[in-house]
Amino acid sequence: MGATISIFLDTRIQKSDNVYPVKIRATYERKRLYLGIERNRINNILNNSRLEKYRFDGSGNYSIDKDIFEKTLNPKVTGILKELQVVFKGIELEAQKIADSIEPFTLDAFKSQMSKKKNKNNLVFLQFDELISELKLSDRIGTAISYQCASTSLKKFTGDKDVPFEYFTKEKLEKYKIWMQSGEKPNSDTTIGIYMRALRALFNRSIEAGITTHYPFIKGKEGFKIPKGKGRKIALNKPELQKIFDFQLSKKHPNSFYLDMWKLMYLLGGPNPTDVCMLRESNIKNGFVYFFRQKTKRTSNEPKEIQVPYSNPVKLIIDKWKISDKKDPYLIPVIKDTMDATQRKATIAQFVKMINSTMKQVANHLKISQKTTTYVARHSIATQLLRSGASVKFIGDQLGHHDTKTTETYLDGFEDEQIREAFNLATKF
């Protein structure tokens, strides 16, 4: 039988600030080995997420409050501590894989493998790979994929070679932006912004790790300014929405479920498909549906709870499709509780693909020339809320935005008709 690896809080060593070191415990042939976990290894996973409050900035290896650690290990833990549990379990799983790969296994060989320092080389794509691996370990699959896309794009720009951080000067980033804007398939400002922010996050992480002191992004009036995406005019108007909501398919039709899911996303205020798939009975209370956006749950220390009326149309769709098997906690039959993050991500991606395919057929049948993707449903409800007189702040809260500037950018493409209507009213004497 091989070694057993577990995460362990060493309460024998209490630090001055009432925290204890978290260690990896290896058990083999009734002998045990305890290895500390480098502080930055965990801090780098927690950075830029709502888990940032659990960073450890004291001396020595990573340490944490005893009560918090014990709550984190509870199999029934939920919320933010569940996310911290995933981080610890990811490190435990990685160590177990290393132990399983050692043949023949000895505690000394395991210690030698685990004590290998992370690569501190001043190479951008090497550091990208390490960051992406850490994101996957903490089940942040979507972010890992986004960072991988950024890394791939940057590597094409550099000629498929690794480069030091000092390579990316302000001038070089300007050239990269122009390079992305040109070619047969130019990137939008939104995509450019996503890739640039990934690179900026890598710079911040590498500066903290002492890999580089170079920073080409804007500080005050100096440095490269990351472009912001512009709002796109992709929202459906009222007559088009009316056509879609009047259109019905029998429950036995293979596309019926996906048509209803598009309608549900609109009726719930444009949540991300993941948010819909994660809904449970407990999200429905006192005539409202309450939920947090999964996208911002990790990236905000104070995520906003979204509140949407549990209207009769919403209830009819949920009752029509909700899972009757109480063994699975989700209302909508898409993902299962037994899936890991990678399986869940792939399943939801297929779910979105089927909705978009269904809605394309529906649009063709109804002679709607505009796109009708899940993203259009989100823009469309935002547009209708705006035109009904709702404030930008209210719309931002419903969309899960944490800054009205984000909402204003999101709504940029919706205002032409508003301007015309306003001037028409102003000139009706």
C-alpha positions as MATLAB code, in Angstrom:
seq = 'MGATISIFLDTRIQKSDNVYPVKIRATYERKRLYLGIERNRINNILNNSRLEKYRFDGSGNYSIDKDIFEKTLNPKVTGILKELQVVFKGIELEAQKIADSIEPFTLDAFKSQMSKKKNKNNLVFLQFDELISELKLSDRIGTAISYQCASTSLKKFTGDKDVPFEYFTKEKLEKYKIWMQSGEKPNSDTTIGIYMRALRALFNRSIEAGITTHYPFIKGKEGFKIPKGKGRKIALNKPELQKIFDFQLSKKHPNSFYLDMWKLMYLLGGPNPTDVCMLRESNIKNGFVYFFRQKTKRTSNEPKEIQVPYSNPVKLIIDKWKISDKKDPYLIPVIKDTMDATQRKATIAQFVKMINSTMKQVANHLKISQKTTTYVARHSIATQLLRSGASVKFIGDQLGHHDTKTTETYLDGFEDEQIREAFNLATKF';
ca = [
       0.000    0.000    0.000;
       1.328    3.455   -0.924;
       1.646    6.600    1.137;
      -1.378    8.535    2.357;
      -1.200   12.331    1.971;
      -3.349   14.810    3.890;
      -3.449   18.493    4.793;
      -2.614   19.000    8.459;
      -2.594   21.951   10.876;
       0.451   21.738   13.134;
      -0.938   23.017   16.442;
       2.349   22.176   18.159;
       3.801   25.383   16.697;
       1.701   28.426   17.554;
       2.904   31.703   16.103;
       2.738   35.066   17.853;
      -0.378   36.110   15.900;
      -2.393   33.042   17.045;
      -2.106   31.128   13.799;
      -0.629   27.716   13.084;
       1.316   26.412   10.068;
      -0.550   24.330    7.489;
       1.465   21.274    6.482;
       1.390   18.316    4.143;
       1.402   15.100    6.145;
       2.710   11.916    4.515;
       1.973    8.611    6.257;
       3.819    5.458    5.164;
       4.395    2.211    7.029;
       3.283    3.808   10.320;
       5.787    6.622    9.936;
       4.897   10.244    9.291;
       6.539   13.201    7.626;
       5.379   16.810    7.951;
       6.258   19.412    5.312;
       5.444   23.122    5.506;
       3.790   24.847    2.533;
       5.518   27.910    1.101;
       3.545   31.052    1.947;
       3.431   32.446   -1.600;
       2.296   29.130   -3.027;
      -1.101   29.535   -1.344;
      -1.163   33.336   -1.378;
      -0.783   33.356   -5.171;
      -3.901   31.194   -5.481;
      -5.880   33.393   -3.086;
      -4.856   36.694   -4.696;
      -7.460   38.687   -6.665;
     -10.362   36.661   -5.294;
     -12.648   36.937   -2.300;
     -10.375   34.371   -0.621;
      -7.720   37.086   -0.361;
      -8.684   37.627    3.294;
      -7.074   34.245    4.044;
      -3.643   35.284    2.780;
      -0.828   34.868    5.276;
       1.713   37.680    5.254;
       3.586   36.766    8.420;
       6.952   35.060    8.672;
       7.639   31.483    7.636;
       5.389   29.076    5.777;
       1.647   29.476    5.205;
      -0.350   29.577    8.446;
      -4.003   30.067    9.363;
      -6.378   30.444   12.319;
      -7.224   27.092   13.921;
     -11.033   27.599   13.962;
     -11.093   28.606   10.306;
      -8.994   25.596    9.311;
     -11.219   23.157   11.212;
     -14.365   24.623    9.638;
     -12.739   24.388    6.212;
     -12.164   20.634    6.614;
     -15.840   19.990    7.407;
     -17.272   17.947    4.479;
     -20.546   19.910    4.711;
     -18.936   23.351    4.650;
     -20.478   25.831    2.201;
     -19.813   29.321    0.862;
     -16.393   30.946    0.942;
     -14.891   28.270    3.227;
     -15.908   25.634    0.676;
     -13.761   27.516   -1.859;
     -10.851   27.556    0.611;
     -11.375   23.810    1.134;
     -10.997   23.319   -2.639;
      -7.640   25.149   -2.522;
      -6.344   22.911    0.284;
      -7.699   19.751   -1.375;
      -6.014   20.751   -4.645;
      -2.633   21.000   -2.910;
      -3.300   17.704   -1.140;
      -4.204   16.012   -4.440;
      -1.093   17.369   -6.145;
       1.100   16.009   -3.323;
      -0.688   12.640   -3.499;
       0.052   12.421   -7.239;
       3.725   13.112   -6.546;
       3.770   10.411   -3.854;
       2.065    7.911   -6.181;
       4.673    8.578   -8.887;
       7.631    7.615   -6.631;
       8.669    3.981   -7.115;
       9.789    2.587   -4.749;
       8.303    5.080   -2.304;
      10.296    6.387    0.639;
       9.590    9.380    2.844;
      13.016   10.787    2.005;
      12.330   10.564   -1.739;
       8.967   12.280   -1.221;
      10.594   15.046    0.824;
      13.181   15.553   -1.915;
      10.504   15.844   -4.599;
       8.347   18.207   -2.543;
      11.259   20.463   -1.578;
      12.028   21.360   -5.192;
      11.557   25.097   -5.389;
       9.174   26.672   -7.828;
      10.897   27.994  -10.885;
      11.909   31.581  -10.263;
      13.212   32.150  -13.785;
      12.403   35.542  -15.258;
      10.442   34.053  -18.178;
       6.899   35.185  -18.942;
       5.447   31.980  -20.386;
       7.076   29.742  -17.790;
       5.380   31.830  -15.106;
       2.105   31.773  -17.086;
       2.218   27.958  -17.054;
       2.712   27.882  -13.270;
      -0.134   30.323  -12.697;
      -2.467   28.352  -14.978;
      -1.620   25.127  -13.103;
      -2.449   26.806   -9.774;
      -5.759   28.093  -11.138;
      -6.695   24.578  -12.230;
      -5.776   23.215   -8.808;
      -8.209   25.656   -7.184;
     -10.988   24.677   -9.669;
     -10.866   28.075  -11.408;
     -11.110   26.390  -14.793;
     -12.672   29.318  -16.661;
      -9.964   31.720  -15.501;
      -7.284   29.141  -16.347;
      -8.655   28.852  -19.897;
      -8.750   32.646  -20.246;
      -5.117   32.952  -19.093;
      -4.098   30.136  -21.447;
      -5.659   32.042  -24.379;
      -3.765   35.176  -23.341;
      -0.503   33.225  -23.104;
      -1.045   31.645  -26.537;
      -1.720   35.027  -28.154;
       1.324   36.649  -26.555;
       3.535   33.725  -27.557;
       2.466   34.104  -31.208;
       3.418   37.777  -30.981;
       6.889   36.970  -29.633;
       7.542   34.383  -32.341;
       6.788   31.348  -30.154;
       9.711   31.987  -27.815;
       9.810   32.687  -24.109;
      10.909   36.159  -23.083;
      11.816   37.959  -19.831;
       9.315   40.342  -18.262;
      11.478   43.286  -19.323;
      10.649   42.428  -22.955;
       7.169   43.925  -22.537;
       7.836   47.660  -22.415;
       5.107   50.261  -22.897;
       6.153   50.541  -26.553;
       6.105   46.761  -27.014;
       2.603   46.548  -25.545;
       1.456   49.253  -27.977;
       2.858   47.145  -30.830;
       1.114   44.067  -29.444;
      -2.194   45.947  -29.348;
      -1.766   47.047  -32.990;
      -0.756   43.478  -33.924;
      -3.991   42.126  -32.404;
      -6.079   44.787  -34.132;
      -4.688   43.876  -37.556;
      -4.623   40.654  -39.565;
      -7.379   38.561  -41.123;
      -9.235   38.100  -37.835;
      -8.603   41.237  -35.754;
      -9.347   41.077  -32.030;
     -11.865   43.404  -30.417;
     -10.903   45.878  -27.700;
     -12.732   43.579  -25.269;
     -10.498   40.607  -26.138;
      -7.386   42.780  -26.105;
      -8.375   44.012  -22.649;
      -8.865   40.461  -21.351;
      -5.419   39.377  -22.573;
      -3.721   42.517  -21.264;
      -5.291   42.187  -17.820;
      -4.078   38.586  -17.633;
      -0.541   39.773  -18.418;
      -0.840   42.581  -15.858;
      -1.924   40.065  -13.185;
       1.124   37.957  -14.046;
       3.380   41.010  -13.657;
       1.883   41.803  -10.239;
       2.347   38.222   -9.097;
       5.939   38.065  -10.363;
       6.868   41.365   -8.729;
       5.522   40.046   -5.399;
       7.576   36.859   -5.860;
      10.729   38.914   -6.488;
      11.114   37.686  -10.071;
      11.090   41.157  -11.618;
      10.737   44.826  -10.669;
       9.704   45.872  -14.178;
       6.113   47.163  -14.609;
       5.028   48.563  -18.021;
       1.396   49.305  -17.192;
      -0.033   52.693  -16.313;
       0.863   54.275  -12.983;
      -0.447   57.791  -12.832;
       0.245   59.252  -16.274;
       2.995   56.798  -17.182;
       2.818   53.317  -18.670;
       0.552   51.416  -21.023;
      -3.210   51.897  -20.656;
      -5.311   48.785  -21.225;
      -8.149   49.495  -23.692;
     -11.732   49.072  -22.538;
     -14.315   47.194  -24.568;
     -17.159   49.161  -26.085;
     -20.823   48.321  -25.803;
     -22.290   46.466  -28.742;
     -25.785   46.975  -30.168;
     -26.909   43.383  -29.819;
     -30.110   43.697  -27.775;
     -33.435   42.547  -29.173;
     -36.304   45.033  -29.340;
     -39.760   44.489  -27.845;
     -41.467   43.108  -30.986;
     -38.638   40.579  -31.425;
     -38.826   39.556  -27.769;
     -42.597   39.220  -28.043;
     -42.202   36.849  -30.999;
     -39.777   34.647  -29.049;
     -41.914   34.502  -25.905;
     -45.050   33.733  -27.935;
     -43.241   30.918  -29.740;
     -43.798   27.539  -28.097;
     -42.570   23.993  -28.663;
     -44.050   20.808  -27.233;
     -42.198   19.375  -24.246;
     -41.264   16.344  -26.350;
     -39.518   18.494  -28.961;
     -35.709   18.107  -28.604;
     -35.239   21.887  -28.586;
     -38.009   22.714  -26.126;
     -35.744   22.635  -23.055;
     -33.164   24.980  -24.616;
     -35.799   27.484  -25.780;
     -37.206   27.597  -22.250;
     -33.719   28.063  -20.773;
     -33.145   31.126  -22.969;
     -36.456   32.566  -21.784;
     -35.544   31.753  -18.169;
     -32.217   33.606  -18.478;
     -34.054   36.675  -19.738;
     -36.734   36.476  -17.023;
     -34.083   36.128  -14.300;
     -32.332   39.323  -15.361;
     -29.623   37.890  -17.615;
     -27.615   35.616  -15.315;
     -24.644   33.678  -16.634;
     -25.620   30.137  -17.772;
     -23.505   28.775  -14.903;
     -25.639   30.754  -12.446;
     -28.793   29.148  -13.850;
     -27.295   25.651  -13.721;
     -26.257   26.177  -10.063;
     -29.738   27.183   -8.844;
     -31.158   25.172   -5.942;
     -34.479   25.120   -4.083;
     -32.828   27.180   -1.347;
     -32.349   30.063   -3.825;
     -36.119   30.599   -3.909;
     -37.479   32.473   -0.877;
     -40.434   34.771   -0.168;
     -41.415   35.263   -3.800;
     -37.888   35.986   -5.066;
     -34.927   34.129   -6.518;
     -31.669   35.024   -4.736;
     -28.227   34.114   -6.051;
     -24.634   35.293   -6.377;
     -22.946   35.439   -9.764;
     -20.414   32.603   -9.897;
     -18.149   34.802  -12.030;
     -17.756   37.477   -9.338;
     -18.087   35.201   -6.305;
     -14.341   34.514   -6.365;
     -13.194   37.962   -7.393;
     -14.955   40.098   -4.814;
     -14.577   40.295   -1.051;
     -18.168   41.569   -0.904;
     -20.145   39.812   -3.661;
     -23.575   41.274   -4.342;
     -26.592   39.058   -3.879;
     -28.943   39.378   -6.842;
     -32.690   39.405   -6.167;
     -35.150   38.666   -8.986;
     -38.940   38.220   -8.720;
     -40.048   34.590   -8.714;
     -42.720   35.480  -11.250;
     -45.317   33.081  -12.599;
     -43.470   32.669  -15.959;
     -40.263   31.822  -14.046;
     -42.139   29.338  -11.822;
     -43.787   27.656  -14.822;
     -40.448   27.038  -16.554;
     -38.701   25.808  -13.391;
     -41.611   23.507  -12.440;
     -41.651   22.144  -15.984;
     -37.978   21.127  -15.981;
     -36.751   20.916  -12.393;
     -35.107   17.714  -11.220;
     -37.403   15.564   -9.096;
     -34.517   13.405   -7.820;
     -33.663   14.932   -4.441;
     -30.236   13.233   -4.486;
     -29.071   15.957   -6.852;
     -29.344   19.479   -5.405;
     -29.746   21.459   -8.643;
     -33.094   22.622  -10.033;
     -32.168   22.465  -13.723;
     -31.100   19.091  -15.220;
     -27.697   20.080  -16.618;
     -24.883   19.442  -14.118;
     -24.539   16.915  -11.315;
     -23.108   17.322   -7.837;
     -20.619   14.515   -8.535;
     -18.914   16.450  -11.366;
     -15.539   18.062  -10.820;
     -14.811   21.600  -12.059;
     -13.506   20.483  -15.466;
     -16.513   18.240  -16.147;
     -18.889   20.970  -14.988;
     -17.232   23.537  -17.255;
     -17.460   21.235  -20.301;
     -21.090   20.308  -19.586;
     -22.187   23.930  -19.233;
     -20.292   24.860  -22.420;
     -22.266   22.178  -24.290;
     -25.475   23.448  -22.664;
     -24.782   26.983  -23.949;
     -23.918   25.629  -27.397;
     -27.283   23.830  -27.578;
     -29.194   26.942  -26.459;
     -27.455   29.107  -29.059;
     -28.055   26.514  -31.782;
     -31.734   26.253  -30.842;
     -32.195   30.024  -30.729;
     -30.577   30.416  -34.157;
     -33.205   28.063  -35.572;
     -35.963   29.906  -33.707;
     -34.731   33.266  -35.022;
     -34.663   31.953  -38.594;
     -38.211   30.601  -38.206;
     -39.444   33.918  -36.772;
     -37.496   35.952  -39.367;
     -35.411   37.728  -36.705;
     -32.130   38.851  -38.268;
     -30.492   39.768  -34.937;
     -28.426   37.196  -33.058;
     -30.260   35.437  -30.227;
     -27.488   33.933  -28.079;
     -27.534   33.669  -24.284;
     -25.417   36.829  -24.218;
     -28.087   38.623  -26.244;
     -30.682   37.616  -23.633;
     -28.537   39.372  -21.010;
     -28.156   42.521  -23.105;
     -31.850   42.502  -24.005;
     -33.126   42.484  -20.423;
     -30.627   45.235  -19.552;
     -31.947   47.310  -22.463;
     -35.586   46.839  -21.490;
     -34.821   47.746  -17.873;
     -33.082   50.905  -19.072;
     -35.977   51.882  -21.315;
     -38.465   51.244  -18.532;
     -36.719   53.964  -16.527;
     -34.504   51.832  -14.280;
     -31.308   53.521  -13.094;
     -27.875   52.425  -14.258;
     -27.051   51.442  -10.657;
     -30.125   49.219  -10.428;
     -29.288   47.543  -13.746;
     -25.688   47.089  -12.623;
     -26.844   45.427   -9.405;
     -29.075   43.035  -11.371;
     -26.225   42.191  -13.727;
     -23.861   41.607  -10.810;
     -21.561   44.511  -11.658;
     -19.509   46.064   -8.862;
     -18.836   49.357  -10.630;
     -21.320   51.566  -12.511;
     -18.544   52.282  -15.024;
     -18.772   48.637  -16.080;
     -22.530   48.980  -16.505;
     -22.200   52.241  -18.445;
     -19.777   50.566  -20.853;
     -22.152   47.611  -21.101;
     -25.036   49.929  -21.985;
     -23.116   52.136  -24.437;
     -24.621   50.340  -27.407;
     -28.187   50.782  -26.196;
     -28.602   54.523  -26.115;
     -29.263   55.740  -29.698;
     -33.007   55.120  -29.488;
     -33.077   56.616  -26.003;
     -31.519   59.816  -27.355;
     -34.025   60.029  -30.221;
     -36.961   59.411  -27.878;
     -35.691   62.047  -25.443;
     -35.322   64.684  -28.169;
     -38.710   63.794  -29.651;
     -40.315   64.349  -26.263;
     -38.370   67.568  -25.745;
     -39.658   69.030  -29.022;
     -43.333   68.123  -28.552;
     -44.614   71.492  -27.422;
];
